[in-house]
Amino acid sequence: MMAKVLYSQGETKGSRVQEDFIAGEPVPIAGTNIAVLRVLGNNAGPMTGPGTNSYIVGGDRVAVVDPGPADPSHIKRLLEIIDGRPVEAVLVTHTHGDHSPGAALLLRHIDAQVVGLPAPLGSGQDPSFKPTRQYHDGESIHCGDFDIRLLHTPGHVSNHLCFLLQGDGVLFTGDHILEGTTPVILPPDGNMRDYLHSLQRLKSEPLRYLAPAHGRVMNHPFQEIEKLLRHRMRREAKIKRVLTDSFAAGALSTEALNRRVYDDVPEHLLPWAMKTLQAHLIKLKEDGEALETGAGWIRGGSQDL
Ligand SMILES: [Zn+2]
């Protein structure tokens, strides 16, 4: 299954990237009381960027965040790094194929509770993922020396969770916030209004680091969240502008609108951009800012006409 992450290919190149992105090489987050290791998987690609990050959290007892795709060599590497320590929990941010299928493989070797939300029905996501029990938003998972709080962050997909390492303020963001690119919102399961709300709510959390499923750990959480919110608002404003500018010429098909709104995106990524465009359009339609006609989209409301 393809990962649902929008990357331009150039972002995986360059010497700094080479140092930070060696598959299987544990990279610690500096300055935390509880050890956190980022371990990159072997699944680099245009849709996953450098690949999926798994995280191993803890000392004598550990938790694993996002075991990744069903890749035996990556699971073997995680087990080598865990080195026989008890695993308290396997935490899964969501059920895309580059995040959750590794859990079933890992559980052949360890005994741990599995935390996450199952794949939404009919979504085509990973059906093998079976959480031990469902936690609710805001609940903490006790993992020996540390606690991890679960935050429901729908938007990219409806069953997306972020996990907050209490005390150290490390937020495992899955595909909710990525480094070096912006997440794709995948309607109808994904939802732009939910996504924006899920970003806003994080601003009241005691965050120090964002640990994404793709890319490097980020040290300025609130700046990153604001940057993403601004990016989404700018894209929404551009959609409204394009619809306003083309009003006299008639309705625009979603494809034509996509080309104009994403004229800054490489051709091969336009199909993915279209997913996020559709998510924006659903929101704009609900807000009365865009109208869907038989011929395509036109600007709603009268304020800009
Ligand atoms: Zn995803």
Boltz pocket constraint, residues with backbone or C-beta under 6 A from the ligand:
constraints:
  - pocket:
      binder: B
      contacts: [[A, 3], [A, 4], [A, 5], [A, 94], [A, 96], [A, 156], [A, 175]]
      max_distance: 6.0
